[in-house]
Amino acid sequence: MDHLGEARYRAAQNHETEKVGTGENAVLDFGAGVDGWRQGTDSLYLLLRCESGRPTEPGAVYRQIYLTGGYLSPDPPERERTQLFVDLARRTAAEVVRQWGCPDVRIADRAPAVAG
C-alpha cells in the first residue's frame, strides 16, 4: 500500500482509465469511494480516499493498493483464478479501511463478478 496526494492520484486514475479504452484494463466496482481496475487476469489496482486523520505524508489522502500474482499450475480455471484475485483485493481494501478508518469509503459486501 502506498499513500498518494491529489496529483499522483489523478495521474494514476487517468492512466488506468486510459487502459480501459485500449482493452488492457477492466473497471471493477468495489464500493463507494474506491476506484478499481483489473489488469489482465492476475493483477488488480485500487485507489481509495482515506481522510482518517492518522499521521501520513501531508496531503496524501489516497491509498493505493496493487495486487499481483500467479499460479504454478493451471488449476483452477482462469476465470476462477481471476475471481480469487478480485475477492482478495476486496478483502484487502476492507482491511485498509478498517485499520485506517477511512470515513468516505464503503467497501461492497461481495467482490465484483469477473465476466467470462
Biopython code that builds the backbone (N, CA, C, O; Angstrom):
import numpy as np
from Bio.PDB.StructureBuilder import StructureBuilder

atoms = [
    (1, "MET", "N", (0.840, -1.168, 0.000)),
    (1, "MET", "CA", (0.000, 0.000, 0.000)),
    (1, "MET", "C", (0.887, 1.233, 0.000)),
    (1, "MET", "O", (1.933, 1.275, 0.647)),
    (2, "ASP", "N", (0.443, 2.226, -0.737)),
    (2, "ASP", "CA", (1.176, 3.479, -0.812)),
    (2, "ASP", "C", (0.203, 4.617, -0.512)),
    (2, "ASP", "O", (-1.010, 4.465, -0.661)),
    (3, "HIS", "N", (0.737, 5.738, -0.095)),
    (3, "HIS", "CA", (-0.045, 6.933, 0.197)),
    (3, "HIS", "C", (0.173, 7.920, -0.937)),
    (3, "HIS", "O", (1.315, 8.181, -1.316)),
    (4, "LEU", "N", (-0.904, 8.472, -1.484)),
    (4, "LEU", "CA", (-0.801, 9.381, -2.614)),
    (4, "LEU", "C", (-1.463, 10.713, -2.310)),
    (4, "LEU", "O", (-2.471, 10.784, -1.607)),
    (5, "GLY", "N", (-0.878, 11.758, -2.852)),
    (5, "GLY", "CA", (-1.514, 13.067, -2.832)),
    (5, "GLY", "C", (-2.428, 13.203, -4.047)),
    (5, "GLY", "O", (-2.524, 12.289, -4.865)),
    (6, "GLU", "N", (-3.089, 14.336, -4.158)),
    (6, "GLU", "CA", (-4.070, 14.557, -5.223)),
    (6, "GLU", "C", (-3.466, 14.414, -6.625)),
    (6, "GLU", "O", (-4.065, 13.770, -7.486)),
    (7, "ALA", "N", (-2.304, 14.998, -6.862)),
    (7, "ALA", "CA", (-1.701, 14.963, -8.203)),
    (7, "ALA", "C", (-1.365, 13.527, -8.624)),
    (7, "ALA", "O", (-1.676, 13.127, -9.746)),
    (8, "ARG", "N", (-0.745, 12.762, -7.753)),
    (8, "ARG", "CA", (-0.403, 11.364, -8.083)),
    (8, "ARG", "C", (-1.657, 10.513, -8.244)),
    (8, "ARG", "O", (-1.702, 9.619, -9.089)),
    (9, "TYR", "N", (-2.688, 10.795, -7.420)),
    (9, "TYR", "CA", (-3.957, 10.078, -7.543)),
    (9, "TYR", "C", (-4.563, 10.334, -8.919)),
    (9, "TYR", "O", (-4.936, 9.388, -9.613)),
    (10, "ARG", "N", (-4.665, 11.597, -9.323)),
    (10, "ARG", "CA", (-5.256, 11.941, -10.625)),
    (10, "ARG", "C", (-4.461, 11.313, -11.775)),
    (10, "ARG", "O", (-5.045, 10.804, -12.731)),
    (11, "ALA", "N", (-3.137, 11.352, -11.678)),
    (11, "ALA", "CA", (-2.305, 10.762, -12.726)),
    (11, "ALA", "C", (-2.536, 9.250, -12.819)),
    (11, "ALA", "O", (-2.674, 8.709, -13.916)),
    (12, "ALA", "N", (-2.579, 8.575, -11.678)),
    (12, "ALA", "CA", (-2.815, 7.121, -11.666)),
    (12, "ALA", "C", (-4.211, 6.791, -12.185)),
    (12, "ALA", "O", (-4.382, 5.862, -12.974)),
    (13, "GLN", "N", (-5.200, 7.550, -11.743)),
    (13, "GLN", "CA", (-6.583, 7.328, -12.177)),
    (13, "GLN", "C", (-6.699, 7.510, -13.695)),
    (13, "GLN", "O", (-7.314, 6.685, -14.371)),
    (14, "ASN", "N", (-6.118, 8.574, -14.230)),
    (14, "ASN", "CA", (-6.164, 8.823, -15.673)),
    (14, "ASN", "C", (-5.460, 7.725, -16.450)),
    (14, "ASN", "O", (-5.961, 7.259, -17.473)),
    (15, "HIS", "N", (-4.299, 7.312, -15.961)),
    (15, "HIS", "CA", (-3.520, 6.269, -16.637)),
    (15, "HIS", "C", (-4.305, 4.952, -16.709)),
    (15, "HIS", "O", (-4.387, 4.332, -17.769)),
    (16, "GLU", "N", (-4.876, 4.535, -15.585)),
    (16, "GLU", "CA", (-5.614, 3.269, -15.565)),
    (16, "GLU", "C", (-6.897, 3.348, -16.392)),
    (16, "GLU", "O", (-7.286, 2.372, -17.033)),
    (17, "THR", "N", (-7.548, 4.499, -16.377)),
    (17, "THR", "CA", (-8.769, 4.673, -17.162)),
    (17, "THR", "C", (-8.459, 4.658, -18.657)),
    (17, "THR", "O", (-9.239, 4.118, -19.442)),
    (18, "GLU", "N", (-7.332, 5.243, -19.060)),
    (18, "GLU", "CA", (-6.929, 5.193, -20.468)),
    (18, "GLU", "C", (-6.754, 3.751, -20.931)),
    (18, "GLU", "O", (-7.092, 3.420, -22.068)),
    (19, "LYS", "N", (-6.232, 2.897, -20.066)),
    (19, "LYS", "CA", (-6.022, 1.491, -20.421)),
    (19, "LYS", "C", (-7.342, 0.741, -20.606)),
    (19, "LYS", "O", (-7.388, -0.274, -21.301)),
    (20, "VAL", "N", (-8.416, 1.238, -19.984)),
    (20, "VAL", "CA", (-9.729, 0.625, -20.199)),
    (20, "VAL", "C", (-10.118, 0.793, -21.659)),
    (20, "VAL", "O", (-10.658, -0.128, -22.272)),
    (21, "GLY", "N", (-9.847, 1.965, -22.214)),
    (21, "GLY", "CA", (-10.168, 2.246, -23.611)),
    (21, "GLY", "C", (-9.423, 1.360, -24.589)),
    (21, "GLY", "O", (-9.916, 1.101, -25.687)),
    (22, "THR", "N", (-8.243, 0.890, -24.209)),
    (22, "THR", "CA", (-7.462, 0.016, -25.093)),
    (22, "THR", "C", (-7.767, -1.457, -24.861)),
    (22, "THR", "O", (-7.294, -2.316, -25.604)),
    (23, "GLY", "N", (-8.556, -1.748, -23.832)),
    (23, "GLY", "CA", (-8.879, -3.143, -23.518)),
    (23, "GLY", "C", (-7.894, -3.807, -22.575)),
    (23, "GLY", "O", (-8.072, -4.972, -22.222)),
    (24, "GLU", "N", (-6.846, -3.080, -22.156)),
    (24, "GLU", "CA", (-5.864, -3.654, -21.231)),
    (24, "GLU", "C", (-6.424, -3.817, -19.825)),
    (24, "GLU", "O", (-6.052, -4.748, -19.111)),
    (25, "ASN", "N", (-7.324, -2.910, -19.422)),
    (25, "ASN", "CA", (-7.902, -2.915, -18.082)),
    (25, "ASN", "C", (-9.414, -3.073, -18.162)),
    (25, "ASN", "O", (-10.033, -2.779, -19.184)),
    (26, "ALA", "N", (-9.992, -3.543, -17.065)),
    (26, "ALA", "CA", (-11.438, -3.570, -16.899)),
    (26, "ALA", "C", (-11.750, -2.875, -15.582)),
    (26, "ALA", "O", (-11.057, -3.089, -14.588)),
    (27, "VAL", "N", (-12.782, -2.047, -15.568)),
    (27, "VAL", "CA", (-13.198, -1.350, -14.350)),
    (27, "VAL", "C", (-13.939, -2.329, -13.454)),
    (27, "VAL", "O", (-14.760, -3.115, -13.927)),
    (28, "LEU", "N", (-13.646, -2.280, -12.159)),
    (28, "LEU", "CA", (-14.331, -3.113, -11.171)),
    (28, "LEU", "C", (-14.920, -2.215, -10.087)),
    (28, "LEU", "O", (-14.278, -1.261, -9.647)),
    (29, "ASP", "N", (-16.131, -2.520, -9.663)),
    (29, "ASP", "CA", (-16.810, -1.732, -8.638)),
    (29, "ASP", "C", (-16.652, -2.416, -7.285)),
    (29, "ASP", "O", (-17.290, -3.432, -7.010)),
    (30, "PHE", "N", (-15.789, -1.840, -6.441)),
    (30, "PHE", "CA", (-15.560, -2.375, -5.100)),
    (30, "PHE", "C", (-16.349, -1.624, -4.039)),
    (30, "PHE", "O", (-16.270, -1.964, -2.858)),
    (31, "GLY", "N", (-17.111, -0.609, -4.439)),
    (31, "GLY", "CA", (-17.904, 0.156, -3.484)),
    (31, "GLY", "C", (-17.652, 1.641, -3.622)),
    (31, "GLY", "O", (-16.858, 2.082, -4.453)),
    (32, "ALA", "N", (-18.350, 2.410, -2.786)),
    (32, "ALA", "CA", (-18.254, 3.871, -2.818)),
    (32, "ALA", "C", (-16.885, 4.333, -2.318)),
    (32, "ALA", "O", (-16.380, 3.851, -1.305)),
    (33, "GLY", "N", (-16.302, 5.271, -3.051)),
    (33, "GLY", "CA", (-15.014, 5.829, -2.646)),
    (33, "GLY", "C", (-13.820, 5.013, -3.093)),
    (33, "GLY", "O", (-12.696, 5.275, -2.664)),
    (34, "VAL", "N", (-14.049, 4.010, -3.962)),
    (34, "VAL", "CA", (-12.964, 3.142, -4.435)),
    (34, "VAL", "C", (-12.964, 3.120, -5.957)),
    (34, "VAL", "O", (-13.997, 2.877, -6.582)),
    (35, "ASP", "N", (-11.807, 3.375, -6.548)),
    (35, "ASP", "CA", (-11.614, 3.167, -7.983)),
    (35, "ASP", "C", (-10.863, 1.857, -8.122)),
    (35, "ASP", "O", (-9.835, 1.662, -7.474)),
    (36, "GLY", "N", (-11.361, 0.954, -8.958)),
    (36, "GLY", "CA", (-10.702, -0.338, -9.098)),
    (36, "GLY", "C", (-10.615, -0.783, -10.544)),
    (36, "GLY", "O", (-11.533, -0.565, -11.334)),
    (37, "TRP", "N", (-9.484, -1.418, -10.881)),
    (37, "TRP", "CA", (-9.259, -1.931, -12.228)),
    (37, "TRP", "C", (-8.641, -3.325, -12.159)),
    (37, "TRP", "O", (-7.824, -3.626, -11.289)),
    (38, "ARG", "N", (-9.053, -4.153, -13.095)),
    (38, "ARG", "CA", (-8.411, -5.455, -13.281)),
    (38, "ARG", "C", (-7.472, -5.304, -14.462)),
    (38, "ARG", "O", (-7.869, -4.855, -15.537)),
    (39, "GLN", "N", (-6.211, -5.688, -14.246)),
    (39, "GLN", "CA", (-5.188, -5.611, -15.278)),
    (39, "GLN", "C", (-4.855, -7.041, -15.686)),
    (39, "GLN", "O", (-4.127, -7.731, -14.974)),
    (40, "GLY", "N", (-5.373, -7.490, -16.809)),
    (40, "GLY", "CA", (-5.166, -8.872, -17.228)),
    (40, "GLY", "C", (-5.957, -9.810, -16.334)),
    (40, "GLY", "O", (-7.057, -9.474, -15.894)),
    (41, "THR", "N", (-5.402, -10.982, -16.063)),
    (41, "THR", "CA", (-6.131, -11.976, -15.270)),
    (41, "THR", "C", (-5.635, -12.088, -13.835)),
    (41, "THR", "O", (-6.297, -12.714, -13.007)),
    (42, "ASP", "N", (-4.491, -11.497, -13.523)),
    (42, "ASP", "CA", (-3.952, -11.716, -12.185)),
    (42, "ASP", "C", (-3.327, -10.484, -11.538)),
    (42, "ASP", "O", (-2.410, -10.602, -10.725)),
    (43, "SER", "N", (-3.829, -9.296, -11.903)),
    (43, "SER", "CA", (-3.370, -8.064, -11.254)),
    (43, "SER", "C", (-4.563, -7.147, -11.044)),
    (43, "SER", "O", (-5.423, -7.007, -11.913)),
    (44, "LEU", "N", (-4.595, -6.531, -9.881)),
    (44, "LEU", "CA", (-5.667, -5.592, -9.549)),
    (44, "LEU", "C", (-5.068, -4.340, -8.943)),
    (44, "LEU", "O", (-4.079, -4.393, -8.213)),
    (45, "TYR", "N", (-5.682, -3.217, -9.257)),
    (45, "TYR", "CA", (-5.187, -1.920, -8.825)),
    (45, "TYR", "C", (-6.363, -1.144, -8.250)),
    (45, "TYR", "O", (-7.378, -0.963, -8.922)),
    (46, "LEU", "N", (-6.230, -0.686, -7.010)),
    (46, "LEU", "CA", (-7.299, 0.055, -6.353)),
    (46, "LEU", "C", (-6.765, 1.370, -5.798)),
    (46, "LEU", "O", (-5.638, 1.445, -5.309)),
    (47, "LEU", "N", (-7.589, 2.394, -5.885)),
    (47, "LEU", "CA", (-7.302, 3.686, -5.281)),
    (47, "LEU", "C", (-8.489, 4.041, -4.400)),
    (47, "LEU", "O", (-9.637, 3.938, -4.833)),
    (48, "LEU", "N", (-8.222, 4.458, -3.163)),
    (48, "LEU", "CA", (-9.322, 4.859, -2.294)),
    (48, "LEU", "C", (-8.943, 6.085, -1.479)),
    (48, "LEU", "O", (-7.786, 6.282, -1.105)),
    (49, "ARG", "N", (-9.951, 6.898, -1.218)),
    (49, "ARG", "CA", (-9.745, 8.127, -0.451)),
    (49, "ARG", "C", (-9.846, 7.788, 1.031)),
    (49, "ARG", "O", (-10.766, 7.093, 1.462)),
    (50, "CYS", "N", (-8.891, 8.286, 1.798)),
    (50, "CYS", "CA", (-8.872, 7.955, 3.217)),
    (50, "CYS", "C", (-8.398, 9.153, 4.024)),
    (50, "CYS", "O", (-7.204, 9.316, 4.273)),
    (51, "GLU", "N", (-9.332, 9.976, 4.423)),
    (51, "GLU", "CA", (-9.011, 11.127, 5.272)),
    (51, "GLU", "C", (-9.292, 10.749, 6.718)),
    (51, "GLU", "O", (-10.237, 11.239, 7.337)),
    (52, "SER", "N", (-8.460, 9.877, 7.234)),
    (52, "SER", "CA", (-8.689, 9.322, 8.563)),
    (52, "SER", "C", (-8.172, 10.208, 9.690)),
    (52, "SER", "O", (-8.553, 10.030, 10.847)),
    (53, "GLY", "N", (-7.310, 11.156, 9.358)),
    (53, "GLY", "CA", (-6.719, 11.975, 10.405)),
    (53, "GLY", "C", (-5.482, 11.342, 11.019)),
    (53, "GLY", "O", (-4.815, 11.959, 11.849)),
    (54, "ARG", "N", (-5.167, 10.102, 10.613)),
    (54, "ARG", "CA", (-3.947, 9.468, 11.110)),
    (54, "ARG", "C", (-2.738, 10.077, 10.423)),
    (54, "ARG", "O", (-2.831, 10.506, 9.273)),
    (55, "PRO", "N", (-1.607, 10.119, 11.111)),
    (55, "PRO", "CA", (-0.412, 10.738, 10.523)),
    (55, "PRO", "C", (0.041, 10.018, 9.252)),
    (55, "PRO", "O", (0.133, 8.791, 9.204)),
    (56, "THR", "N", (0.313, 10.807, 8.247)),
    (56, "THR", "CA", (0.843, 10.315, 6.976)),
    (56, "THR", "C", (1.523, 11.500, 6.303)),
    (56, "THR", "O", (1.643, 12.570, 6.900)),
    (57, "GLU", "N", (1.960, 11.318, 5.089)),
    (57, "GLU", "CA", (2.566, 12.423, 4.363)),
    (57, "GLU", "C", (1.529, 13.540, 4.208)),
    (57, "GLU", "O", (0.354, 13.252, 3.976)),
    (58, "PRO", "N", (1.933, 14.791, 4.329)),
    (58, "PRO", "CA", (0.969, 15.894, 4.174)),
    (58, "PRO", "C", (0.253, 15.821, 2.827)),
    (58, "PRO", "O", (0.897, 15.718, 1.783)),
    (59, "GLY", "N", (-1.060, 15.874, 2.852)),
    (59, "GLY", "CA", (-1.864, 15.853, 1.635)),
    (59, "GLY", "C", (-2.059, 14.492, 1.002)),
    (59, "GLY", "O", (-2.746, 14.381, -0.013)),
    (60, "ALA", "N", (-1.480, 13.463, 1.570)),
    (60, "ALA", "CA", (-1.594, 12.116, 0.985)),
    (60, "ALA", "C", (-2.848, 11.437, 1.514)),
    (60, "ALA", "O", (-2.777, 10.584, 2.399)),
    (61, "VAL", "N", (-3.990, 11.818, 0.967)),
    (61, "VAL", "CA", (-5.266, 11.306, 1.467)),
    (61, "VAL", "C", (-5.770, 10.104, 0.680)),
    (61, "VAL", "O", (-6.859, 9.602, 0.958)),
    (62, "TYR", "N", (-5.008, 9.636, -0.287)),
    (62, "TYR", "CA", (-5.412, 8.458, -1.061)),
    (62, "TYR", "C", (-4.520, 7.273, -0.723)),
    (62, "TYR", "O", (-3.337, 7.432, -0.422)),
    (63, "ARG", "N", (-5.109, 6.082, -0.777)),
    (63, "ARG", "CA", (-4.352, 4.847, -0.579)),
    (63, "ARG", "C", (-4.367, 4.082, -1.895)),
    (63, "ARG", "O", (-5.401, 3.958, -2.551)),
    (64, "GLN", "N", (-3.216, 3.580, -2.259)),
    (64, "GLN", "CA", (-3.048, 2.813, -3.488)),
    (64, "GLN", "C", (-2.771, 1.372, -3.105)),
    (64, "GLN", "O", (-1.857, 1.096, -2.327)),
    (65, "ILE", "N", (-3.554, 0.454, -3.647)),
    (65, "ILE", "CA", (-3.370, -0.971, -3.389)),
    (65, "ILE", "C", (-3.147, -1.658, -4.728)),
    (65, "ILE", "O", (-3.953, -1.515, -5.647)),
    (66, "TYR", "N", (-2.059, -2.398, -4.835)),
    (66, "TYR", "CA", (-1.755, -3.121, -6.067)),
    (66, "TYR", "C", (-1.490, -4.575, -5.704)),
    (66, "TYR", "O", (-0.584, -4.877, -4.928)),
    (67, "LEU", "N", (-2.283, -5.464, -6.268)),
    (67, "LEU", "CA", (-2.113, -6.891, -6.022)),
    (67, "LEU", "C", (-1.785, -7.586, -7.333)),
    (67, "LEU", "O", (-2.432, -7.352, -8.354)),
    (68, "THR", "N", (-0.785, -8.433, -7.293)),
    (68, "THR", "CA", (-0.439, -9.207, -8.476)),
    (68, "THR", "C", (0.074, -10.561, -8.033)),
    (68, "THR", "O", (0.542, -10.724, -6.906)),
    (69, "GLY", "N", (-0.015, -11.512, -8.912)),
    (69, "GLY", "CA", (0.445, -12.848, -8.558)),
    (69, "GLY", "C", (0.214, -13.811, -9.695)),
    (69, "GLY", "O", (-0.181, -13.424, -10.795)),
    (70, "GLY", "N", (0.461, -15.048, -9.415)),
    (70, "GLY", "CA", (0.272, -16.078, -10.420)),
    (70, "GLY", "C", (0.142, -17.429, -9.757)),
    (70, "GLY", "O", (0.275, -17.563, -8.541)),
    (71, "TYR", "N", (-0.115, -18.409, -10.566)),
    (71, "TYR", "CA", (-0.257, -19.783, -10.088)),
    (71, "TYR", "C", (0.814, -20.646, -10.710)),
    (71, "TYR", "O", (1.252, -20.393, -11.832)),
    (72, "LEU", "N", (1.235, -21.660, -9.987)),
    (72, "LEU", "CA", (2.246, -22.566, -10.508)),
    (72, "LEU", "C", (1.646, -23.619, -11.428)),
    (72, "LEU", "O", (2.355, -24.237, -12.222)),
    (73, "SER", "N", (0.354, -23.818, -11.319)),
    (73, "SER", "CA", (-0.317, -24.790, -12.180)),
    (73, "SER", "C", (-1.550, -24.121, -12.788)),
    (73, "SER", "O", (-1.990, -23.083, -12.293)),
    (74, "PRO", "N", (-2.105, -24.690, -13.836)),
    (74, "PRO", "CA", (-3.262, -24.067, -14.479)),
    (74, "PRO", "C", (-4.580, -24.280, -13.726)),
    (74, "PRO", "O", (-5.611, -23.757, -14.149)),
    (75, "ASP", "N", (-4.572, -25.032, -12.626)),
    (75, "ASP", "CA", (-5.806, -25.245, -11.871)),
    (75, "ASP", "C", (-5.898, -24.212, -10.770)),
    (75, "ASP", "O", (-4.866, -23.959, -10.149)),
    (76, "PRO", "N", (-6.969, -23.617, -10.475)),
    (76, "PRO", "CA", (-8.278, -23.735, -11.112)),
    (76, "PRO", "C", (-8.331, -22.984, -12.446)),
    (76, "PRO", "O", (-7.357, -22.341, -12.837)),
    (77, "PRO", "N", (-9.476, -23.066, -13.146)),
    (77, "PRO", "CA", (-9.604, -22.384, -14.440)),
    (77, "PRO", "C", (-9.351, -20.877, -14.323)),
    (77, "PRO", "O", (-9.500, -20.298, -13.247)),
    (78, "GLU", "N", (-8.973, -20.255, -15.427)),
    (78, "GLU", "CA", (-8.575, -18.843, -15.434)),
    (78, "GLU", "C", (-9.626, -17.929, -14.816)),
    (78, "GLU", "O", (-9.283, -17.073, -14.001)),
    (79, "ARG", "N", (-10.892, -18.087, -15.180)),
    (79, "ARG", "CA", (-11.930, -17.212, -14.637)),
    (79, "ARG", "C", (-12.000, -17.340, -13.118)),
    (79, "ARG", "O", (-12.156, -16.339, -12.419)),
    (80, "GLU", "N", (-11.887, -18.550, -12.608)),
    (80, "GLU", "CA", (-11.935, -18.775, -11.159)),
    (80, "GLU", "C", (-10.704, -18.167, -10.473)),
    (80, "GLU", "O", (-10.817, -17.576, -9.400)),
    (81, "ARG", "N", (-9.538, -18.317, -11.096)),
    (81, "ARG", "CA", (-8.317, -17.708, -10.537)),
    (81, "ARG", "C", (-8.463, -16.195, -10.472)),
    (81, "ARG", "O", (-8.112, -15.575, -9.468)),
    (82, "THR", "N", (-8.979, -15.602, -11.541)),
    (82, "THR", "CA", (-9.161, -14.160, -11.580)),
    (82, "THR", "C", (-10.147, -13.720, -10.502)),
    (82, "THR", "O", (-9.930, -12.702, -9.844)),
    (83, "GLN", "N", (-11.226, -14.475, -10.315)),
    (83, "GLN", "CA", (-12.208, -14.141, -9.289)),
    (83, "GLN", "C", (-11.582, -14.209, -7.898)),
    (83, "GLN", "O", (-11.928, -13.412, -7.025)),
    (84, "LEU", "N", (-10.665, -15.152, -7.684)),
    (84, "LEU", "CA", (-9.964, -15.236, -6.400)),
    (84, "LEU", "C", (-9.154, -13.967, -6.138)),
    (84, "LEU", "O", (-9.139, -13.470, -5.011)),
    (85, "PHE", "N", (-8.480, -13.435, -7.162)),
    (85, "PHE", "CA", (-7.720, -12.195, -7.008)),
    (85, "PHE", "C", (-8.648, -11.015, -6.714)),
    (85, "PHE", "O", (-8.328, -10.156, -5.892)),
    (86, "VAL", "N", (-9.799, -10.979, -7.389)),
    (86, "VAL", "CA", (-10.748, -9.888, -7.156)),
    (86, "VAL", "C", (-11.259, -9.936, -5.718)),
    (86, "VAL", "O", (-11.376, -8.900, -5.063)),
    (87, "ASP", "N", (-11.561, -11.129, -5.233)),
    (87, "ASP", "CA", (-12.018, -11.261, -3.848)),
    (87, "ASP", "C", (-10.912, -10.869, -2.870)),
    (87, "ASP", "O", (-11.184, -10.214, -1.864)),
    (88, "LEU", "N", (-9.685, -11.255, -3.147)),
    (88, "LEU", "CA", (-8.560, -10.869, -2.304)),
    (88, "LEU", "C", (-8.398, -9.345, -2.273)),
    (88, "LEU", "O", (-8.123, -8.770, -1.219)),
    (89, "ALA", "N", (-8.565, -8.705, -3.410)),
    (89, "ALA", "CA", (-8.466, -7.241, -3.461)),
    (89, "ALA", "C", (-9.561, -6.594, -2.620)),
    (89, "ALA", "O", (-9.300, -5.620, -1.914)),
    (90, "ARG", "N", (-10.788, -7.123, -2.686)),
    (90, "ARG", "CA", (-11.886, -6.576, -1.889)),
    (90, "ARG", "C", (-11.594, -6.721, -0.404)),
    (90, "ARG", "O", (-11.801, -5.787, 0.371)),
    (91, "ARG", "N", (-11.108, -7.904, -0.008)),
    (91, "ARG", "CA", (-10.793, -8.120, 1.408)),
    (91, "ARG", "C", (-9.631, -7.239, 1.861)),
    (91, "ARG", "O", (-9.631, -6.747, 2.990)),
    (92, "THR", "N", (-8.653, -7.040, 1.000)),
    (92, "THR", "CA", (-7.516, -6.176, 1.334)),
    (92, "THR", "C", (-7.980, -4.737, 1.511)),
    (92, "THR", "O", (-7.590, -4.072, 2.471)),
    (93, "ALA", "N", (-8.807, -4.254, 0.594)),
    (93, "ALA", "CA", (-9.332, -2.891, 0.709)),
    (93, "ALA", "C", (-10.161, -2.736, 1.978)),
    (93, "ALA", "O", (-10.060, -1.716, 2.660)),
    (94, "ALA", "N", (-10.974, -3.727, 2.300)),
    (94, "ALA", "CA", (-11.789, -3.670, 3.519)),
    (94, "ALA", "C", (-10.898, -3.592, 4.758)),
    (94, "ALA", "O", (-11.220, -2.880, 5.710)),
    (95, "GLU", "N", (-9.793, -4.312, 4.750)),
    (95, "GLU", "CA", (-8.875, -4.275, 5.891)),
    (95, "GLU", "C", (-8.176, -2.925, 5.990)),
    (95, "GLU", "O", (-7.979, -2.414, 7.093)),
    (96, "VAL", "N", (-7.800, -2.340, 4.859)),
    (96, "VAL", "CA", (-7.201, -0.999, 4.873)),
    (96, "VAL", "C", (-8.190, 0.001, 5.467)),
    (96, "VAL", "O", (-7.821, 0.828, 6.301)),
    (97, "VAL", "N", (-9.444, -0.080, 5.034)),
    (97, "VAL", "CA", (-10.473, 0.820, 5.561)),
    (97, "VAL", "C", (-10.653, 0.603, 7.057)),
    (97, "VAL", "O", (-10.784, 1.564, 7.815)),
    (98, "ARG", "N", (-10.659, -0.649, 7.482)),
    (98, "ARG", "CA", (-10.823, -0.955, 8.902)),
    (98, "ARG", "C", (-9.656, -0.393, 9.716)),
    (98, "ARG", "O", (-9.868, 0.242, 10.749)),
    (99, "GLN", "N", (-8.439, -0.624, 9.257)),
    (99, "GLN", "CA", (-7.270, -0.187, 10.020)),
    (99, "GLN", "C", (-7.073, 1.321, 9.998)),
    (99, "GLN", "O", (-6.664, 1.904, 11.002)),
    (100, "TRP", "N", (-7.355, 1.954, 8.878)),
    (100, "TRP", "CA", (-7.118, 3.383, 8.752)),
    (100, "TRP", "C", (-8.343, 4.211, 9.102)),
    (100, "TRP", "O", (-8.223, 5.416, 9.328)),
    (101, "GLY", "N", (-9.511, 3.600, 9.151)),
    (101, "GLY", "CA", (-10.726, 4.347, 9.489)),
    (101, "GLY", "C", (-11.114, 5.359, 8.434)),
    (101, "GLY", "O", (-11.345, 6.527, 8.744)),
    (102, "CYS", "N", (-11.188, 4.920, 7.189)),
    (102, "CYS", "CA", (-11.491, 5.807, 6.061)),
    (102, "CYS", "C", (-12.988, 6.124, 6.013)),
    (102, "CYS", "O", (-13.780, 5.271, 5.613)),
    (103, "PRO", "N", (-13.390, 7.341, 6.417)),
    (103, "PRO", "CA", (-14.816, 7.647, 6.552)),
    (103, "PRO", "C", (-15.582, 7.754, 5.243)),
    (103, "PRO", "O", (-16.803, 7.596, 5.241)),
    (104, "ASP", "N", (-14.905, 8.016, 4.129)),
    (104, "ASP", "CA", (-15.596, 8.223, 2.851)),
    (104, "ASP", "C", (-15.680, 6.962, 1.997)),
    (104, "ASP", "O", (-16.144, 7.023, 0.859)),
    (105, "VAL", "N", (-15.248, 5.837, 2.519)),
    (105, "VAL", "CA", (-15.210, 4.604, 1.732)),
    (105, "VAL", "C", (-16.201, 3.594, 2.281)),
    (105, "VAL", "O", (-16.274, 3.373, 3.490)),
    (106, "ARG", "N", (-16.953, 2.992, 1.397)),
    (106, "ARG", "CA", (-17.878, 1.909, 1.746)),
    (106, "ARG", "C", (-17.569, 0.732, 0.842)),
    (106, "ARG", "O", (-17.979, 0.712, -0.319)),
    (107, "ILE", "N", (-16.853, -0.241, 1.360)),
    (107, "ILE", "CA", (-16.486, -1.421, 0.585)),
    (107, "ILE", "C", (-17.713, -2.315, 0.415)),
    (107, "ILE", "O", (-18.464, -2.544, 1.364)),
    (108, "ALA", "N", (-17.905, -2.812, -0.791)),
    (108, "ALA", "CA", (-19.025, -3.708, -1.085)),
    (108, "ALA", "C", (-18.908, -4.984, -0.246)),
    (108, "ALA", "O", (-17.806, -5.416, 0.095)),
    (109, "ASP", "N", (-20.047, -5.573, 0.077)),
    (109, "ASP", "CA", (-20.066, -6.818, 0.863)),
    (109, "ASP", "C", (-19.521, -7.999, 0.077)),
    (109, "ASP", "O", (-19.027, -8.963, 0.662)),
    (110, "ARG", "N", (-19.607, -7.928, -1.235)),
    (110, "ARG", "CA", (-19.122, -9.013, -2.094)),
    (110, "ARG", "C", (-18.215, -8.437, -3.169)),
    (110, "ARG", "O", (-18.368, -7.288, -3.582)),
    (111, "ALA", "N", (-17.286, -9.239, -3.608)),
    (111, "ALA", "CA", (-16.395, -8.822, -4.687)),
    (111, "ALA", "C", (-17.188, -8.753, -6.000)),
    (111, "ALA", "O", (-18.117, -9.534, -6.205)),
    (112, "PRO", "N", (-16.825, -7.825, -6.877)),
    (112, "PRO", "CA", (-17.493, -7.786, -8.176)),
    (112, "PRO", "C", (-17.230, -9.063, -8.950)),
    (112, "PRO", "O", (-16.155, -9.654, -8.847)),
    (113, "ALA", "N", (-18.218, -9.485, -9.725)),
    (113, "ALA", "CA", (-18.072, -10.714, -10.521)),
    (113, "ALA", "C", (-17.185, -10.474, -11.716)),
    (113, "ALA", "O", (-17.236, -9.416, -12.345)),
    (114, "VAL", "N", (-16.373, -11.461, -12.024)),
    (114, "VAL", "CA", (-15.498, -11.408, -13.198)),
    (114, "VAL", "C", (-16.287, -11.926, -14.392)),
    (114, "VAL", "O", (-16.854, -13.018, -14.347)),
    (115, "ALA", "N", (-16.318, -11.141, -15.449)),
    (115, "ALA", "CA", (-17.027, -11.565, -16.666)),
    (115, "ALA", "C", (-16.248, -12.682, -17.351)),
    (115, "ALA", "O", (-15.024, -12.767, -17.251)),
    (116, "GLY", "N", (-16.971, -13.509, -18.026)),
    (116, "GLY", "CA", (-16.263, -14.546, -18.773)),
    (116, "GLY", "C", (-17.046, -15.747, -18.812)),
    (116, "GLY", "O", (-16.620, -16.742, -19.398)),
]
sb = StructureBuilder()
sb.init_structure("model")
sb.init_model(0)
sb.init_chain("A")
sb.init_seg("    ")
for serial, (resi, resn, name, xyz) in enumerate(atoms, 1):
    if name == "N":
        sb.init_residue(resn, " ", resi, " ")
    sb.init_atom(name, np.array(xyz, "f"), 0.0, 1.0, " ", f" {name:<3s}", serial, name[0])
structure = sb.get_structure()
